[in-house]
Amino acid sequence: MRRDEDGFDRHQIVDQLGLCDLAVEADRDARAVVDDVEDALRGAVAGERVDDVRPGERVRQVHDPDHDHDDDDLRVNEEGLRRARVIAVGRNSAWIVFDDKSEPQPASLRKTSGPMVVPGDAVEARAIGDGRVVIDTVLPRSFALVRRTGGGRTKTMAANVDTIAIVASLIDPPLNFALIDALIAFAEQHGVEPMLLLTKADLAGEAAADEVAQLYRGLGVPTLLLHPKAGRGIDELRRALSGRHALLVGNSGVGKSSIFRALGGIAVVGELSRAGRGRQTTSSARLARLEDGFLIDSPGIGDFGLDPMPPAELNGLFREMREPSRACRFADCRHLSEPDCAVLEAVAAGTIAPSRYASYRSLALGEVDLARPEGRPRL
């Protein structure tokens, strides 16, 4: 039953021989290989029954095993492809939400579907029977959030997003200025808008909460004080996110889940695998649909990081440092200990917050570890 076949086009072909289903996959310019459905699934190409074939695919339906296979029947799947949004990715599968549905479901990935999918990707997917779904095509991205790893490789973290919404707790866990400032700098570096969501103001005290909020609002960063369980700030957040395609970032314990529930978001935790075979990957997938936009949970703080750059370039990611840095004595001033540094003078004069400069200094010296952040409460 396994043999090479000449003359097949690059579309998937399915033969139904009695109780035996066969799938044919063309490997680029090589000849197509006939194989059984289970092997096709291991190859990340969905084996299908005749009735599940999408429009335009060629199918031969034969009930006699001695048939010469000369006749082709064209079958059309009435359901066809449906658009969906990727909200989490496993090793060989992804959680997706169809545009006309509200619940996430796992989907297999095909070798021919295009680039590796990431949260935020718009895809076309279809049901292939037995409750299974396969991603057929990754639609063109309007934007890809890419960072360089420590080994010099690039990693695409999200697609089609225009906002990074940073969730930070004012207390328990303690406020982490270094983490907030590093993520704002990351957003600046990648050309997306940062937004700051501060939680647990009721525990930290209103005066302290307002002081932090005013600091970041003064930098032009939209900042909201939220108490999701009590409903505080949720309507304002919904309006702020309207029309945005946002990625939510924050450590555990800061209130991300409460924000999702308050927004009416959907959440699922389950196993992602390759057609039920191979290594299992547990993934939490969360999506909040908003008017003309969406909010997707991030893969984790440890996946974020600034690309290596000289301090003189890093200061450009701190909005309040851009203007004073032009007045430094040295064009390549690092703003660390150099003489006649206008940035250090601005810090001493109070026009640059000590917490912001401390974050810059830690980043410049490579002392910020986003995966294991340290709290620093002083403004």
N, C-alpha and C positions, 0 to 999 in steps of 0.2 A: 504493500500500500504506500510505500515511501519511494518517490522517484523524482527526478528532475523533469520539468515540463517546459518545452520551448513554445514561444509564441504568445505567452500570457502577457497582458498589459500590466501596468503597475497598480491597478486596482485590486482589491482583495476579491478572491473568487472562492466560492463555497460549493462543494459537491455534497449532495446528500445521497448516500448509497444505503438504502434500507435503514438499518439502525445505526449506521456508521456515518458520522459527520466529519468531513475533511475541510481544512482551511488551507489556503494558498497565500503565501507571503512573498512578494518580490523584494529581494535584498538589493536595493539600489539598482545597478546595471547588471547584476548577476541574474541567472535564470531563477524562476520561481521554484519553490520547493513545496511539494505536497506533504502535509503532515496531519496528525490528528489534532483534535481540538485542544487537548491538554497541553501538548507541546507548543501549540500556537499561543496559548495563554502564557506559558513560561517565557515565550519570546516577546511578551507584552503586546501581542496583536490578538484581538478578540476573535475566537472562532464563533461563527454564527450559524443559526439555522436559516433555511431559505426564507422564511417569513420575516426575519429580522434584518434583511439586507437593505441598505439605504439606497435611495434613487441613483441610478446610473451604474450600479455594480452588476457584474455579469455572474449568473448562477446557472449551473447545470443540475437538473433534478433527474436522477436516474434511480430506478428501483431494481434493475437487473444487474447484478455484479458482473455479468458477462457482456454488458453493453459496451459498444465501441467508443462511447463518450464523444460522438461527433456532433450532437445537438446541443445548442445553447438556448436557454430560456432567460429572458430579462425579467426580473422581479423587482418591484418597487415597494419599499417600506413606507407606509403611509405616514408614520410618525416623523421620520427624518431626524435631522439634527436640531438640538435646542441649545440656546445660549445659557451659560452658567458662569458663576464667579467662584474662583478658587479661594478658599479661606484658610487652608492648612495643607501642608505637604508632608508625606511620609517618604519612605525609601523608594517605593515604586508605585505609590498611589497618592491620591489627594482627596481631601474633603471639598466638596463643591456644593453650591446652592443654585439650583435652576432659577432663572429670572421669574418664572411663573409659580415658584414654590417658596415655602418658608423654612423647610427643614433641611439641614445639611445631610449629605449622603456620600459614602465613599465611592470613588471612581478609579478604574485602572488607567494606566498611562500606556500609550502606544509609542513604539519607536519612531513612527512616522508623524507623530502629532506636532513636531516642531521643537522649539527650545524647552528645556526643563521648566516646568511650571513653578510659580512662586505665588505666595499670597497676593491677592489683588488682580491676578491674571483673569482676563475674560476668555472663555473657551467655548467651543462647541462640543457637545457630548450627546450620547445617545444610549438608550437601553439596548442590551443585546440578549435579553431573555434571562430567565432564572433570577430576576431581581438584580442583575449586574448592570453596571454602567461603565462605559469607556469614553475617555476624552479623545476626540478625533482630531481637533485642531486648536492650537493656541492662536488667538486673534492678535493682530498687531498691537504693540504696547504704545501708549502715549508717553510713558515715562517708566524708567527702571531705576530703582534705588540699588546702587552697586557700591560695595566697599571692597577694599583690598585687605586680604588676610595677612597674618604675620609672616606667612611663607611666600608672600609676593603674588599669590593668586587672587583672582577677583571672585566675589560671591554676590549674586543677585539676591537681595533680601525681600523685595516687594516690587510690584508693578502697578502702574496706573494710580499712584497715590500722589497727593499734592500737599499733605499735611502730616506732621508727626505730633500726636497728642501725648504729652508726657504727664503721667500720673505720679504725684509725689505726696507722701504723707507728711504732715507737719509734726506729727509725734507718733511713736509706737508703730512702725520704726521711726527713728528720728529723721528730721529733714536732712537731706543729703544734697548740699549745694554743688559739690563736685560732680555728682551724677547729673543733676539738672543742667548745669552749665556745659558739660561734655555733650549731652544730647542736643542742646540748643546749637552748639557749635557744629555738631554732626548735621543737623538740618540745614544750617547756613552753608556748610560745605557742599551739600548735595542739591541745593536750590529748591528745597521745600520749606513750607512755612511751619515754624514751631508754635505749639500751643501748650500752655501749662495748666494742669488741673490739680488743684491743691485740695486734699481731703483731711478730715479730722480736725477742722478748725474749732469745733465745739470742745475738743479735748485740749487743744493747744492754747485756746484763748483768742478772742476776736482781735485784740490789739496786735498780738504777734502775727496772726494770720494776715491782717491788713498790711503790716509792715513788709512782709515777704511779697504779697501781691503787688504792692506799689512799686517795689524794686523792679520787678519784671515788666510790669505795665509801662514803667518809665523807659524801658529798653525797646518798647514797641512789640512785646510778646503778649498776645491775648492771654489773660490769666483769669481763671474762674475759681471761686471757693465753692466746694461741693460737699453736701451731706446727703448722699444718694438715698439712704434708708428713710430719711425724713423728707426727701424730695427737694431739698434746697439746691438751687442752681441747675436742676436738670432741664427745665424748660429753656433757660438761657443757653445751656450747652447744646440742646437740640437745635436752637436757632443758629448758634455759632458753627455747628457742623453741617448745616443745611447746604447742599450743593458741593460739599467737600468730599474727597476720597481720602480718608484718614487712616493712619496706622497707629494703634494704641501701644504705648511703651510704658513699662513700670515694673518695679520689683514686686514680689509676692507680699501680700499683707497691706498694700497701699489702697486697696478698694476698687481694683479694676472690675472684679466680678459684680460688685454692687452697682457700679456705673452701668455695666451691660444690662443687668436686670432692670434698672430704672429706665433705661432707654427702650426696653422691650426687645432687646437683642436675643438672639438664639445662640445656644451653646450645646456642644456635644463633645463627649470624650469617648474614644473608641480605638479600635485596632485598625491600622492601615497595613496592607500587605499586598503582595503581587498575586492577584487572583487566588488568594487563599493559600499561597505557597511561600516558602522561604521565610526570611526573618520578619518577625512582627514588630511594628513600631507603634507605640501608644502616642496619640496626639490629641491635644485639646484644640478644638476649632470653634471660633466664636465670630459671629457677624451681627452687627446692628445695622439694619437698613433704615436710612433716613431719607428725607425728601431730596431727590436728585443726588443722592450720595450714599456713602456707606462708611462704617467704622469696623476695621478688622483688628483682631488681637495680634500682637507682634510675636515672633518666634522666641524672643527672650533677650534680656539685656546683654548677655554675653555675645550676641551676634552683632552688636553695634560697636563701632570703633572708628576713630579718625585715621585717615591715611597719614603716613609719616610726612612731616613737613617742617621746615625751619621755623623757629619762633617768630621771625619777622612776618611770615605768612600766616601763622596761627593767630596773630593778633587781629588780623582782618576778619576772623570769625567771631570776635567779640566787638559788638557794634560800638560800644562806648570808648573803645581803645583806638579806633581807626583815626579819628581826628588828631588826638594828642600825639600819636606815634609819628605824625608827619613833622613834628617839632623837635624830635630827638636829635641829639648831636650827631649820631652815627646813623647812616642810612640802613645798616644791617643790625641795628640795636635789637637785642633780645628781650629788653625790658626786664632784666633779672637783677643785675648789679652794675650796669654800665653808668658812667658819669653823664650828667646832663640828660638824663632820660625823662622826657616829658610825661611818659606814662606813670613812672614812679612818683613824679611830682603831683600828678592828678590823684593818685591813690592817697598821698599824704594830705592833699587838700580836701579830700572827701568827695570829689566828683566821680571817682570810680569806687564802687563798693569794695571793701576789703575782701568779702567772700568771693566776688567775681575775680579779683586779681589773684587770690589764692588758687582758684580753679584754673586760671590761665597758667600760673606758675607750675602747678602740678602736671598739667597736660604738656607743657613745654619740657619738663624734666622727665616725662614718661612715668609719673608716679600714680596715675589714675587707672585703676582696674575696675572696669564697669561690671565685671562678673562678681567681684567681691568689694562693693563700695563701702567706704567708711563715712560715717555721719560727721557733719561739721555744722553746728548750729549757729555760729556767729555770723552776723551780717557784716 
